[in-house]
Amino acid sequence: MNIQENISLKSYNTFGIDVKARFFIEINGLVQLQKVLELEAYPKKFIISGGSNMLLTKDIDALVMHINLKGITVIEETEEEVVIKAMAGENWHDLVLWSLAKGYGGLENLSLIPGNTGTAPIQNIGAYGVELKDVFTSCSAMEIETGELIAFDKKACEFGYRDSIFKNAAKNKYIITSVSLKLTKENHDLNTGYGAIEAELKKNGIVYPTIQDVSNAVIAIRKSKLPDPKEIGNSGSFFKNPVITKKSFEKLKKLYPDIPSFEMGKDQFKIPAGWLIEQCGFKGKRYGDAGVHEKQALVLVNYGNATGGEIVELAQLIHQEVDRKFNIRIHPEVNIIK
């Protein structure tokens, strides 16, 4: 068993924060995962996968287990639909591209989301009007305490907006090992009405888009707004979009007639956190090597040598100013490891 010591995690988190793991091991199989969980010599264990939705603020004094389980298989199929199983270590965007190459629809709006498949249910990842739960059927997860594999169906996952049971009652109790998704083979239900997808399709002269066209549009939009973690350290959207009551929204609308919003039903409106942050003057601001991206205020970035603590301080400053100006509290979407 190849357990290494004092390994930098800079290349294992998309923020590029240079902290060290006291111990480190690559997990490539389920049996290996069970055996590592049983190691009594390393009582403290820490799980990392794509490292795309976390902000590390200190060295990890534990055995860091990098989940690198690979494989994509078709487990059910009819003339109209297919259920696929993707192992947790599969890169999410690579999975989207794989599904598109097969002609499977359902993931096109989720193109270019950073991270690995195993962490997708934790966050209930979403973009451009689609969430993981829309195509999710189940996931397998290994119970850390017992090493037992347990299946979670959609109901058991308790999905919410950027939320699931794995961020609440089941937090730190399971390691997701695979995810199963139901995709369409024909009669794809395209979702093009959210964000700038329709405008991007129109710009390219596309009237009757395919799933590949929608994916290409989403990729183009994301690339125009979001920095590549390989070039500038970031974790995508740092804050969740806040949801406020209709009464609160109407008050804000009088003060800010151009405020963007998305009606959520049940007397609720979702406000883009990026817009709130931009109105507070943070867009493009830099504080040492920590900063707010110049094209998308929702994205906090590491220009090279920022510490996790410096990113946290910037996030707290933004939180306070948005609260002061709009009386709206925005909360991190990113998991901050303190």
QUIWO-V639044 format. One record per helix or strand. SS is the DSSP state (hx for helix, st for strand). FROM is the first residue (numbers start at 1). TO is the last residue. If there is no record, write none. Layout:
SS_FROM_TO / SS_FROM_TO
//
This chain:
st_4_8 / hx_10_12 / st_20_27 / hx_30_37 / st_45_48 / st_54_56 / st_60_67 / st_72_77 / st_81_87 / st_91_91 / hx_92_101 / st_105_105 / hx_108_110 / st_116_116 / hx_117_123 / st_126_127 / st_130_131 / hx_132_134 / st_136_143 / st_149_153 / hx_154_157 / st_160_160 / st_163_163 / hx_165_167 / st_174_184 / hx_197_203 / hx_211_225 / st_233_237 / st_239_239 / st_242_245 / hx_246_255 / st_262_265 / st_268_271 / hx_273_279 / st_286_287 / st_290_292 / st_299_302 / hx_308_326 / st_332_332 / st_335_337
//
